[in-house]
Amino acid sequence: YQFYNWQINRKRGIEIKSKTYKPVPNPTSSNEVSWHTRSIEEVAKSLKTNIKTGLSKKEAEDRVGNYGYNELEEKKGRTPFRIFLSQFNDFMIWILIAAAFVSGIIIREITDAIVIMIILVINSVLGFVQEFRAEKALQALKELASPGALVIRDSQESSIYSKKLVPGDIIKLTAGDLVPADCRIIDQVNLQANESIITGESLPVNKNTITLSKAHLPIGDKKNMLLSGTAITRGRCTAVVIGTGQNTEIGKIASMIQEEEELTPLQIELK
């Protein structure tokens, strides 16, 4: 958790030359709606689902088309060598290289040239380490995804690939399961979850179905919610999926890791 937060605070994520990922528009995004303040009946109505019978298979297939698969964005990673070379793709770096050349070759100020080159090497190494760790952080987030889920559709329980989950799906979870998507708990028995990957809280958190009154709460205080990538440590529950893929809390973290670093006003002028 501390590592992911460090990556977010640095705001120096994976470089994306072509475009920055934009999640599929999702009116039921867990980031836009205060699901923890709604009753179970209101949640079901908003998601157009039935908490007893679940979605129909046809409706679930249609929603996959609307919301996309329940997975973090796939992106071809860069090799360590390409990451290192990218550290020199900056106008200010080129100026420093030119300054080192002029100092060492033309003016014969060898000491100045060496100092400049040392600064360049240190800057490049630090930048490489940050971006390489960002690549690894995103891969680690993707590995947290649960491969399968027990879902209720057309009143029948069945195991499916978790990437096929959609908002409105009714799922069942028990101790040892990874939560496959952001969910609102419908019912539970002695439910606890380890949310350290998201909140940093090292101890398991007791969960319940009580509707909360405050809209703006820390993630860890939303006791009636389950978050994608967290683990059920005790008990069992039934829950309704309210956010998938990039429209989850862990998806938000992945998006922040991938944010392009904003150029400074000076860099914009130089370009």
PLY file of the C-alpha trace (Angstrom):
ply
format ascii 1.0
element vertex 271
property float x
property float y
property float z
element edge 270
property int vertex1
property int vertex2
end_header
0.00 0.00 0.00
2.71 2.48 0.93
4.44 1.78 -2.38
1.30 2.41 -4.43
0.60 5.63 -2.53
4.19 6.73 -3.15
3.71 6.16 -6.86
0.49 8.16 -6.84
1.99 11.05 -4.89
4.97 11.19 -7.21
2.55 11.44 -10.16
5.25 10.09 -12.37
3.58 7.10 -13.90
4.09 5.03 -17.00
4.63 7.19 -20.08
1.86 6.83 -22.67
2.84 8.28 -26.03
-0.42 7.71 -27.92
-3.15 8.47 -25.41
-4.12 8.31 -21.77
-6.69 5.64 -20.92
-10.24 6.91 -20.55
-12.62 4.47 -18.88
-15.85 3.50 -20.58
-18.55 6.00 -19.54
-20.33 4.33 -16.66
-23.34 5.96 -15.01
-23.03 3.47 -12.17
-19.36 4.15 -11.47
-18.47 3.60 -7.81
-16.44 6.81 -8.02
-19.50 8.95 -8.89
-22.30 7.53 -6.74
-22.39 7.25 -2.94
-23.56 3.65 -2.91
-22.87 3.29 0.80
-25.63 5.83 1.56
-28.29 3.96 -0.40
-30.46 1.15 0.89
-30.10 -2.24 -0.74
-33.45 -1.73 -2.49
-32.30 1.64 -3.88
-29.04 0.13 -5.08
-30.89 -2.69 -6.86
-33.27 -0.19 -8.47
-30.43 2.05 -9.66
-28.59 -0.91 -11.16
-31.79 -2.41 -12.61
-31.12 -5.78 -11.04
-32.91 -8.28 -8.80
-31.07 -9.19 -5.60
-32.70 -12.64 -5.55
-32.52 -13.77 -9.17
-29.68 -11.60 -10.43
-29.36 -10.40 -14.00
-30.46 -12.45 -16.97
-27.64 -13.89 -19.06
-28.67 -11.75 -22.01
-28.68 -8.57 -19.93
-25.24 -9.45 -18.54
-23.88 -9.90 -22.06
-25.37 -6.56 -23.13
-23.76 -4.82 -20.16
-20.35 -6.22 -21.05
-20.78 -4.40 -24.35
-21.72 -1.18 -22.55
-19.18 -1.20 -19.71
-16.37 -3.35 -21.07
-14.67 -6.26 -19.36
-13.94 -6.21 -15.65
-10.19 -5.85 -15.98
-7.51 -3.20 -15.81
-6.29 -1.77 -19.08
-3.84 -3.95 -20.96
-0.77 -2.06 -22.09
2.38 -3.30 -23.72
5.18 -2.68 -21.27
8.51 -1.13 -22.14
11.83 -2.88 -21.75
14.21 -1.54 -19.09
16.51 -0.31 -21.87
13.72 1.73 -23.49
12.74 3.16 -20.11
16.34 4.27 -19.55
16.63 5.85 -23.01
13.40 7.77 -22.43
15.11 9.67 -19.61
17.13 11.54 -22.25
14.10 12.50 -24.35
13.83 15.96 -22.84
14.94 19.35 -24.16
16.49 20.38 -20.84
18.59 17.21 -20.84
19.81 18.00 -24.34
20.87 21.45 -23.17
22.87 19.93 -20.31
24.53 17.45 -22.67
25.45 20.33 -24.99
26.78 22.31 -22.02
28.94 19.37 -20.97
30.28 19.07 -24.53
31.09 22.79 -24.73
32.73 22.81 -21.29
34.82 19.71 -21.88
35.78 19.98 -25.56
35.72 23.68 -26.45
36.38 25.60 -23.22
38.45 22.81 -21.71
36.75 23.13 -18.31
36.95 19.42 -17.58
35.73 19.75 -13.99
32.54 21.52 -15.07
31.90 18.91 -17.73
32.33 16.08 -15.23
29.95 17.72 -12.75
27.29 18.16 -15.45
27.64 14.54 -16.57
27.35 13.30 -12.98
24.13 15.31 -12.59
22.81 13.82 -15.84
23.61 10.27 -14.75
22.00 10.72 -11.31
18.88 12.27 -12.86
18.60 9.47 -15.41
19.04 6.72 -12.84
16.44 8.21 -10.50
13.97 8.67 -13.36
14.58 5.12 -14.56
13.99 3.65 -11.10
10.73 5.58 -10.67
9.30 4.59 -14.06
10.47 0.98 -13.81
8.77 0.65 -10.44
5.63 2.20 -11.89
5.60 -0.50 -14.58
5.95 -3.18 -11.92
3.30 -1.54 -9.71
0.69 -1.70 -12.47
1.52 -5.34 -13.14
1.20 -6.10 -9.43
-2.26 -4.48 -9.36
-3.39 -6.61 -12.29
-2.21 -9.75 -10.53
-4.55 -8.94 -7.62
-7.56 -9.63 -9.83
-9.59 -12.69 -8.88
-9.65 -15.21 -11.77
-13.19 -16.39 -11.07
-16.45 -15.44 -9.38
-19.58 -17.21 -8.15
-22.47 -15.28 -9.68
-26.27 -15.55 -9.64
-27.89 -15.13 -13.06
-31.39 -16.22 -14.02
-31.80 -17.48 -10.42
-28.93 -19.95 -10.90
-25.48 -19.94 -9.32
-22.57 -20.45 -11.68
-18.83 -19.86 -11.75
-17.61 -17.44 -14.40
-14.42 -15.61 -15.27
-14.39 -12.48 -13.14
-13.63 -10.32 -16.17
-17.21 -11.02 -17.33
-18.76 -9.44 -14.24
-20.85 -6.31 -14.83
-22.53 -3.71 -12.61
-25.72 -5.27 -11.27
-24.36 -8.81 -10.98
-25.10 -10.61 -7.72
-22.10 -12.53 -6.39
-21.33 -14.75 -3.42
-18.07 -14.63 -1.50
-16.60 -16.68 1.32
-13.42 -16.74 3.40
-10.33 -17.01 1.21
-11.89 -15.34 -1.83
-10.50 -12.27 -3.52
-13.15 -9.64 -4.17
-13.48 -9.45 -7.99
-15.13 -6.00 -8.23
-16.34 -3.11 -6.09
-19.55 -4.26 -4.36
-22.32 -3.24 -1.99
-22.99 -5.96 0.60
-26.54 -7.38 0.52
-26.26 -9.84 3.40
-23.41 -11.28 5.42
-22.43 -13.65 8.20
-19.40 -12.74 10.38
-17.82 -11.01 7.41
-14.30 -9.60 7.58
-12.07 -8.31 4.79
-8.40 -7.41 4.50
-8.31 -4.03 2.73
-4.66 -3.17 3.33
-3.91 -2.94 -0.40
-6.37 -0.02 -0.67
-6.58 1.61 2.76
-3.31 0.61 4.43
-5.19 -0.84 7.41
-3.23 -3.95 8.37
-6.00 -5.58 10.44
-9.10 -7.22 8.92
-12.17 -4.98 8.89
-15.60 -6.08 10.12
-18.26 -5.62 7.46
-22.02 -5.13 7.65
-25.05 -4.14 5.56
-26.00 -0.96 7.46
-26.83 2.00 5.23
-24.64 4.99 6.11
-25.79 8.60 6.26
-22.62 10.53 5.42
-21.83 10.75 1.71
-18.19 11.75 2.10
-16.33 9.13 4.12
-12.83 7.64 3.96
-12.82 4.42 1.98
-12.01 2.40 5.08
-15.13 3.67 6.87
-17.53 2.36 4.25
-18.27 -0.83 6.16
-21.07 -1.93 3.83
-18.79 -1.99 0.79
-16.24 -4.45 -0.59
-13.38 -3.34 -2.82
-11.89 -5.10 -5.81
-8.54 -6.75 -5.04
-9.18 -7.06 -1.30
-9.54 -10.44 0.41
-12.30 -12.03 2.48
-10.65 -13.29 5.67
-13.72 -14.55 7.55
-17.38 -15.29 7.02
-19.44 -15.15 3.86
-21.69 -12.73 2.02
-23.85 -11.93 -0.96
-23.11 -8.64 -2.71
-24.11 -6.63 -5.76
-21.42 -5.39 -8.14
-21.42 -1.60 -8.43
-18.12 -0.94 -10.24
-15.86 -2.91 -12.57
-12.51 -2.50 -14.33
-11.15 1.04 -14.26
-14.34 2.17 -12.47
-13.17 0.65 -9.17
-10.97 2.01 -6.40
-8.08 -0.16 -7.54
-8.76 0.95 -11.10
-8.44 4.54 -9.92
-5.02 3.71 -8.48
-3.97 2.09 -11.77
-5.10 5.17 -13.71
-3.07 7.45 -11.43
0.02 5.29 -11.90
-0.39 5.67 -15.67
-0.94 9.43 -15.66
1.35 11.39 -17.93
3.63 13.75 -16.06
2.49 17.33 -16.67
4.98 19.62 -18.36
6.14 22.72 -16.53
5.47 26.14 -18.14
9.18 26.39 -19.00
9.17 22.99 -20.72
6.09 23.98 -22.71
7.79 27.20 -23.87
10.96 25.34 -24.84
9.00 22.83 -26.89
0 1
1 2
2 3
3 4
4 5
5 6
6 7
7 8
8 9
9 10
10 11
11 12
12 13
13 14
14 15
15 16
16 17
17 18
18 19
19 20
20 21
21 22
22 23
23 24
24 25
25 26
26 27
27 28
28 29
29 30
30 31
31 32
32 33
33 34
34 35
35 36
36 37
37 38
38 39
39 40
40 41
41 42
42 43
43 44
44 45
45 46
46 47
47 48
48 49
49 50
50 51
51 52
52 53
53 54
54 55
55 56
56 57
57 58
58 59
59 60
60 61
61 62
62 63
63 64
64 65
65 66
66 67
67 68
68 69
69 70
70 71
71 72
72 73
73 74
74 75
75 76
76 77
77 78
78 79
79 80
80 81
81 82
82 83
83 84
84 85
85 86
86 87
87 88
88 89
89 90
90 91
91 92
92 93
93 94
94 95
95 96
96 97
97 98
98 99
99 100
100 101
101 102
102 103
103 104
104 105
105 106
106 107
107 108
108 109
109 110
110 111
111 112
112 113
113 114
114 115
115 116
116 117
117 118
118 119
119 120
120 121
121 122
122 123
123 124
124 125
125 126
126 127
127 128
128 129
129 130
130 131
131 132
132 133
133 134
134 135
135 136
136 137
137 138
138 139
139 140
140 141
141 142
142 143
143 144
144 145
145 146
146 147
147 148
148 149
149 150
150 151
151 152
152 153
153 154
154 155
155 156
156 157
157 158
158 159
159 160
160 161
161 162
162 163
163 164
164 165
165 166
166 167
167 168
168 169
169 170
170 171
171 172
172 173
173 174
174 175
175 176
176 177
177 178
178 179
179 180
180 181
181 182
182 183
183 184
184 185
185 186
186 187
187 188
188 189
189 190
190 191
191 192
192 193
193 194
194 195
195 196
196 197
197 198
198 199
199 200
200 201
201 202
202 203
203 204
204 205
205 206
206 207
207 208
208 209
209 210
210 211
211 212
212 213
213 214
214 215
215 216
216 217
217 218
218 219
219 220
220 221
221 222
222 223
223 224
224 225
225 226
226 227
227 228
228 229
229 230
230 231
231 232
232 233
233 234
234 235
235 236
236 237
237 238
238 239
239 240
240 241
241 242
242 243
243 244
244 245
245 246
246 247
247 248
248 249
249 250
250 251
251 252
252 253
253 254
254 255
255 256
256 257
257 258
258 259
259 260
260 261
261 262
262 263
263 264
264 265
265 266
266 267
267 268
268 269
269 270
